[in-house]
């Protein structure tokens, strides 16, 4: 894939003049598509030597621009056929207890603390609809919930614009 890029300022870069150049942006985009690309292939793609690319990646990691490399799985292959989005409004005095319950719940794959009427928006992966009520029952005495079942995800998690 060809990326049209330009140098962009980034706050907090220790190892550069505060700029992600076109090569850095290209490396990030390539790794976003396939985090397992060998350094030699990355080097060929951006026109640098493998040691130069390794050094750039090290600096991107040190600066926190690249914070990790992840495996992406298909939950359906593992039997998780249902995704539920649950908006959670803790009852007075229950905020920290609810947060602890969410953190400790293995069914929660993602959770954001948000502004507005609700305090949390949690994404649950479930094998069946029958699993939902017992999960919601665990927090029912501590919070109000509103649940939506995901039909499709037309936009998967993606990187923000780099340029």
C-alpha positions in Angstrom: 0.0 0.0 0.0 1.3 3.5 -0.9 0.9 6.2 1.7 1.1 9.9 1.0 2.8 11.4 4.0 4.3 14.6 5.3 6.3 15.3 8.4 4.1 15.9 11.4 5.0 17.4 14.8 4.5 15.1 17.8 4.8 16.3 21.4 7.2 14.4 23.6 9.5 12.8 21.1 12.8 12.5 22.9 15.0 11.1 20.1 14.0 13.4 17.3 13.3 17.0 16.7 9.6 16.5 17.6 8.7 15.2 14.2 7.5 11.9 12.8 8.9 11.9 9.3 7.6 10.1 6.2 9.7 7.0 6.9 8.5 6.7 10.5 4.9 7.1 9.3 5.4 4.5 6.6 6.9 2.0 9.1 3.9 2.5 11.5 1.4 2.0 8.7 3.2 -1.1 7.5 3.3 -2.6 11.0 -0.4 -1.7 11.5 -1.2 -3.9 8.5 1.1 -6.7 9.6 3.0 -6.5 12.9 5.0 -9.6 12.0 6.8 -8.1 9.0 10.5 -8.8 9.3 12.8 -5.9 9.7 14.5 -6.7 6.3 11.1 -6.5 4.6 10.3 -3.2 6.3 13.7 -1.9 5.3 13.1 -2.8 1.6 9.7 -1.1 1.7 11.0 2.2 3.0 14.4 2.1 1.2 16.6 1.9 4.2 19.0 -0.6 5.7 17.8 -3.1 8.2 20.0 -1.6 11.0 18.5 1.9 10.3 15.0 0.5 10.4 15.8 -1.3 13.7 17.1 1.9 15.2 14.0 3.8 14.1 11.7 1.2 15.6 13.7 1.3 18.8 13.3 5.1 19.0 9.5 4.8 18.2 9.2 2.3 21.0 11.2 4.4 23.5 9.2 7.5 22.6 5.9 5.6 23.2 4.7 6.1 19.7 4.8 2.3 19.2 3.6 0.7 22.5 3.3 -2.9 21.5 2.8 -5.5 18.8 -0.4 -7.5 19.1 -2.0 -10.7 17.9 -5.5 -10.2 16.4 -7.8 -13.2 16.7 -11.3 -13.9 15.3 -13.5 -14.4 18.4 -16.0 -16.5 16.4 -13.4 -19.1 15.7 -13.1 -19.5 19.5 -16.8 -19.8 19.9 -17.6 -16.2 20.9 -20.6 -15.6 18.7 -22.0 -12.6 20.5 -20.7 -9.1 21.3 -22.6 -7.0 23.7 -22.0 -3.3 24.4 -23.1 -2.4 27.9 -23.4 1.1 29.1 -23.1 1.2 32.9 -24.2 3.9 35.3 -23.0 3.1 38.9 -25.3 3.8 41.7 -24.1 6.5 44.2 -21.0 5.3 46.1 -20.5 2.3 43.8 -18.2 3.8 41.2 -15.0 2.1 42.4 -16.7 -1.2 43.1 -18.2 -1.3 39.6 -14.9 -0.5 38.1 -13.2 -3.3 40.0 -15.9 -5.8 38.9 -15.4 -4.7 35.3 -11.6 -5.1 35.5 -12.0 -8.6 37.1 -14.6 -9.8 34.6 -12.9 -12.0 32.0 -15.8 -11.5 29.6 -15.0 -7.8 29.3 -12.5 -7.3 26.4 -12.6 -3.5 26.4 -14.0 -0.8 28.7 -13.9 3.0 28.6 -14.7 5.4 31.4 -16.8 8.1 29.7 -18.5 11.4 30.3 -22.3 11.8 30.0 -25.1 9.9 31.6 -23.1 6.6 31.9 -19.7 6.2 33.5 -18.5 3.1 31.6 -19.0 1.6 28.2 -17.9 -2.1 28.2 -17.5 -4.6 25.3 -18.3 -8.2 26.3 -17.6 -11.3 24.2 -20.0 -14.1 24.9 -20.6 -17.6 23.5 -24.3 -17.3 23.7 -27.1 -14.9 24.8 -27.7 -17.1 27.9 -24.4 -15.9 29.3 -25.5 -12.3 29.3 -28.0 -12.3 32.3 -25.6 -13.8 34.9 -23.0 -11.3 33.9 -25.4 -8.3 34.2 -26.7 -9.8 37.5 -23.2 -9.4 39.0 -23.4 -5.6 38.8 -27.2 -5.1 38.9 -27.2 -4.2 42.6 -24.4 -1.7 42.0 -25.3 -0.1 38.7 -27.9 0.5 36.0 -27.1 -1.0 32.7 -28.2 -0.6 29.1 -27.2 -3.3 26.7 -26.9 -3.4 22.9 -26.0 -6.5 20.9 -23.6 -5.9 18.0 -24.9 -7.0 14.6 -21.8 -6.1 12.5 -18.8 -3.9 12.9 -18.4 -1.9 9.7 -15.4 -0.1 11.1 -12.9 -2.2 13.0 -10.4 -0.7 15.4 -7.9 1.3 13.3 -5.1 3.7 13.7 -5.8 7.5 13.8 -4.6 9.5 10.9 -0.8 9.7 10.9 -0.7 12.6 8.5 
